[in-house]
């Protein structure tokens, strides 16, 4: 799977749905996408998704009720680490 913005949005949307949270897409205005939740499971899943797409979780920041992913803080990997990605998503999720 190609590591790009569209696939990242799909993965984060599946994560938000699994945690009964809202996905906020501010990628056009502010260069970030957020899941409206600060729970430990949500933060850990978002960090794992970012590890799969960027190779680092340093793009994730938690605060003010949101788990934010800053899109311009790290380049995308050439391809997604699908094992890591699917460990962060509910069983059977297809991206």
C-alpha positions in Angstrom: 0.0 0.0 0.0 1.3 3.5 -0.9 1.9 5.8 2.0 -0.1 8.9 1.1 -2.6 11.4 2.5 -5.7 9.6 1.2 -4.7 6.2 2.7 -3.7 8.0 6.0 -7.1 9.7 6.2 -8.9 6.3 5.6 -6.8 4.7 8.3 -7.5 7.5 10.8 -11.2 7.5 9.9 -11.4 3.7 10.7 -9.5 4.4 14.0 -11.9 7.2 15.0 -14.9 5.1 14.2 -13.5 2.2 16.3 -13.1 4.6 19.3 -16.5 6.3 18.8 -14.7 9.6 18.1 -14.9 12.3 15.5 -12.3 12.7 12.8 -11.3 16.3 12.1 -9.7 16.9 8.7 -7.8 20.2 8.8 -5.2 19.0 6.2 -6.0 21.8 3.7 -6.0 24.7 6.2 -3.6 23.8 8.9 -1.7 20.7 7.7 -3.1 18.4 10.4 -5.7 15.7 11.0 -7.1 15.0 14.4 -9.1 12.4 16.2 -11.3 14.1 18.9 -10.2 11.8 21.8 -7.4 11.7 24.2 -8.0 8.2 25.6 -4.9 6.0 25.9 -6.2 3.4 23.4 -6.9 6.1 20.8 -3.6 7.8 21.2 -1.7 4.5 21.0 -3.6 3.5 17.8 -2.9 6.9 16.2 0.7 6.6 17.1 0.9 3.1 15.6 -0.8 4.3 12.4 1.8 7.1 12.1 4.6 4.6 12.7 3.2 2.7 9.7 2.9 5.7 7.5 5.9 7.9 8.6 8.2 5.5 10.5 7.8 7.7 13.6 5.2 8.8 16.0 6.8 12.2 16.6 4.1 13.7 14.3 1.5 13.0 17.0 0.6 15.6 19.7 -2.1 15.2 22.3 -4.0 18.1 23.9 -7.2 20.1 24.3 -9.3 16.9 23.7 -7.6 15.9 20.4 -5.0 13.6 19.2 -3.4 15.6 16.3 -1.3 14.3 13.4 0.9 17.0 11.9 1.4 16.2 8.3 4.4 18.3 7.5 6.6 17.2 10.4 7.9 14.0 8.7 8.0 12.6 5.1 5.8 9.6 4.2 7.6 6.3 3.9 7.7 4.7 0.4 5.2 2.1 1.4 3.0 1.5 4.5 4.2 -1.0 7.1 0.9 -3.0 6.8 1.6 -5.3 9.8 1.9 -2.3 12.1 -1.1 -0.6 10.5 -3.5 -3.5 10.8 -2.5 -4.1 14.4 -3.8 -0.5 15.1 -7.1 -1.1 13.4 -10.1 -3.2 14.2 -9.9 -6.8 12.9 -11.2 -7.1 9.4 -10.7 -3.4 8.4 -9.7 -3.0 4.8 -8.0 0.2 3.7 
